[in-house]
Amino acid sequence: MKVYDTILTAYQNQQPLLAVLIDPEKTQPDQAVALCAQLKGTPVTHLLVGGSTFQGPHLEELVVQLKKASGLPVLLFPGDYAQITEAADGILFLSLLSGRNPEYLIEQQVKAAPLLHQSNLEILPTGYLLIESGTETAVQRVSGTQPLARNNSHHAAMTALAGQLLGKKLIYLEAGSGAQHAVPLEMIVTVAQTLAIPLIVGGGIRSMAQIQAAHQAGATMVVIGTAFEENPNFFNPVP
């Protein structure tokens, strides 16, 4: 079964999914085995690999090692069109719908198109919405765009709906790496109730309670990154 089909089934059955975002700028291939050992027996269902500023040469080897060590689906979460490798199971083909910088609305996608056209990667068209989180995130700096206001759930929902109507198969609400505040639960509820496609939520989530709350608010998949980077025992806290 394709990765998107499993996500869609989870959405239809209200089954919570959980992904860990691995930044290749901070993770070398030889760290994959130890990292994945920390995920054994946890609720993690997917791995995302990508970073806002990564330009290194080891993306493919890292993905290979993560797949081998984890046995989980690995999806690319690219910050740049060059962050593509066929070693992954699929790619979140992102369009930054919350901003108005054409480079991240369509230009990066045009640059990626010939690479993806020749690949066997499963492509998951994803509307990407950056939400204000209390601090300037790497996504905001790199994209040169302003995030959507965290106190305007209706605008976020209409932006997400526009993405769905444009044919996106997923919507991703992103507070950003190292965010001070996660996406507000009220916004997750409003967006989830507006959409008829799966919703991904990430950024600023630092506890299992926050993961559960985001799921209960309507997120099909919750993504954590910094919390796991800073505490490898996030899922198995040391007494």
FENHUVEN-V864927 format. One record per backbone hydrogen bond with DSSP energy under -1.0 kcal/mol. CO is the residue of the C=O (numbers start at 1). NH is the residue of the N-H. E is the energy in kcal/mol with one decimal. If there is no record, write none. Layout:
# FENHUVEN-V864927
co,nh,e
CO,NH,E
CO,NH,E
This chain:
# FENHUVEN-V864927
co,nh,e
2,6,-1.7
3,7,-2.0
4,8,-3.0
5,9,-2.4
6,10,-2.1
7,11,-2.3
8,12,-2.6
9,13,-2.1
10,15,-3.1
17,222,-2.0
18,45,-3.3
18,46,-1.7
19,224,-2.3
20,48,-2.5
22,50,-2.0
23,26,-1.9
28,31,-2.2
29,32,-1.6
31,35,-2.2
32,36,-2.9
33,37,-1.8
36,39,-1.4
39,42,-1.9
46,20,-1.7
47,75,-2.9
48,22,-3.5
49,77,-3.1
58,62,-2.3
59,63,-2.5
60,64,-2.5
61,65,-2.3
62,66,-2.5
63,67,-2.6
64,68,-2.2
65,69,-2.5
66,70,-2.3
67,71,-2.1
73,47,-2.4
74,89,-2.5
74,90,-1.2
75,49,-2.3
76,92,-2.8
80,83,-2.1
82,84,-2.0
85,88,-1.3
89,122,-1.2
90,76,-2.8
91,93,-1.1
91,124,-2.7
92,94,-1.4
93,126,-2.6
95,97,-1.8
95,128,-2.9
101,104,-1.6
101,105,-1.2
102,106,-2.4
102,107,-2.7
103,108,-2.6
104,96,-2.3
106,110,-2.3
107,111,-2.2
108,112,-1.8
109,113,-1.7
112,116,-2.5
113,117,-2.7
116,119,-1.2
122,91,-2.5
124,93,-1.8
125,169,-2.3
125,170,-1.4
126,95,-1.8
127,172,-3.1
128,97,-1.0
128,98,-1.3
129,174,-3.2
130,148,-3.1
133,181,-1.8
137,141,-2.1
138,142,-2.9
139,143,-2.6
140,144,-1.5
148,132,-3.0
149,152,-1.3
152,156,-1.7
153,157,-2.6
154,158,-2.5
155,159,-2.2
156,160,-2.5
157,161,-2.6
158,162,-2.2
159,163,-1.7
160,164,-2.2
161,165,-2.7
162,166,-1.5
163,168,-2.4
164,167,-1.4
170,127,-2.7
171,200,-3.2
172,129,-3.0
173,202,-2.3
174,131,-3.2
176,179,-1.7
184,188,-2.0
185,189,-2.6
186,190,-2.3
187,191,-2.8
188,192,-2.8
189,193,-2.3
190,194,-1.0
191,195,-1.8
198,171,-1.6
199,220,-2.1
199,221,-1.9
200,173,-3.0
201,223,-2.6
202,175,-2.5
207,211,-1.8
208,212,-2.5
209,213,-2.3
210,214,-2.3
211,215,-2.1
212,216,-2.6
213,217,-1.7
214,219,-2.3
215,218,-1.2
220,17,-2.8
221,201,-2.3
222,19,-2.9
224,21,-2.9
225,229,-2.4
226,230,-2.7
227,231,-1.0
231,234,-2.0
